[in-house]
Amino acid sequence: MSEEKEEKKLLGNKKKKEEKEENDIEVTKDEIIIHLGNKKRLTLRKFKGKLLIDIREYYFDKMEGAFKPGKKGIALNKENWDNIKKHISDIDEGIDNMK
């Protein structure tokens, strides 16, 4: 049985808070979460006093009935993030050229 089917079975086909639709945003006291779809999230938070932009794939933990962060992902500091933003037009152009 696929993970998605098992999750639906456990949850009785009800949507949980963690199952946000693509591009939904959650804002809490400590973090901002942007749901990118397909169990991927961008989370903005502070860790040990430093700002992190964490882009990560999540998995469903059947034992706890909740989504948890997986190993697949990257945590960027502000400097890394600014460098990516500086090159957005180059990235967009590359994407268009590779279509």
C-alpha positions in Angstrom: 0.0 0.0 0.0 1.4 3.4 -0.9 2.3 5.9 1.8 -0.5 8.2 0.6 -3.1 5.5 0.8 -1.9 4.4 4.3 -2.1 8.0 5.4 -5.7 8.4 4.1 -6.6 5.1 5.9 -5.1 6.4 9.2 -6.7 9.8 8.9 -10.1 8.6 7.6 -9.6 10.7 4.4 -9.6 13.9 6.5 -7.2 16.7 5.7 -4.8 17.6 8.5 -3.3 21.0 9.1 0.0 19.7 7.7 -1.6 18.8 4.4 -1.7 22.2 2.9 -2.4 22.8 -0.7 0.3 24.0 -3.0 1.6 27.5 -2.1 -0.3 27.8 1.2 1.5 29.7 3.9 1.5 29.1 7.7 2.8 31.8 10.0 3.5 31.0 13.6 5.4 32.8 16.4 8.6 31.1 15.5 8.5 30.3 11.8 6.9 30.8 8.4 6.1 27.7 6.4 5.4 27.8 2.7 3.9 24.5 1.4 5.4 23.9 -2.1 3.3 20.8 -2.9 4.3 17.2 -3.1 5.3 17.0 0.6 7.9 19.8 0.1 8.2 22.9 2.3 10.2 26.0 2.6 10.5 27.0 6.3 11.9 30.3 7.5 13.1 30.2 11.1 15.9 31.0 13.5 18.2 28.2 14.7 20.8 28.9 17.3 20.2 32.6 16.8 20.8 32.5 13.0 18.2 32.9 10.3 17.7 29.7 8.1 15.8 29.1 5.0 15.1 25.4 5.0 13.8 23.7 1.9 13.0 20.1 2.7 10.9 17.1 1.7 8.6 15.7 4.5 7.4 12.2 5.1 4.4 10.9 7.0 5.2 9.1 10.3 2.5 6.5 10.7 3.3 6.0 14.4 2.7 9.6 15.3 0.2 10.4 12.6 2.1 13.5 11.5 4.5 14.8 8.8 8.2 15.0 9.8 11.2 16.5 8.0 13.2 14.1 6.0 16.8 14.0 5.1 16.3 15.3 1.6 16.7 19.1 1.7 19.0 22.0 2.3 19.2 24.8 4.9 20.4 28.1 3.5 21.7 31.1 5.5 20.8 34.6 4.6 23.9 35.0 2.4 23.1 31.9 0.4 19.5 33.0 0.0 20.6 36.5 -1.2 22.9 34.9 -3.7 20.1 32.7 -5.1 17.8 35.8 -5.4 20.6 37.7 -7.2 20.6 35.0 -9.9 16.8 34.4 -10.3 16.7 35.9 -13.8 19.7 33.7 -14.8 17.9 30.6 -13.4 14.6 31.5 -15.1 16.5 32.0 -18.4 18.2 28.6 -18.0 14.9 26.9 -17.3 13.4 28.5 -20.4 16.4 27.4 -22.5 16.2 23.8 -21.3 12.5 23.3 -22.1 
